[in-house]
Amino acid sequence: MIALDALAMAVLTAIVTWSGRYPDLRQ
């Protein structure tokens, strides 16, 4: 469960970072 939780946090962080880097692609 801990590994899954860490993976979910990593994915969320990656999505937020990607969205923040390319805000124009988030329509």
Summary of the structure (lengths in Angstrom):
residues: 27
radius of gyration: 11.3
end to end distance: 33.2
largest distance: 34.8
contacts: 44
relative contact order: 0.13
helix: 85%
strand: 0%
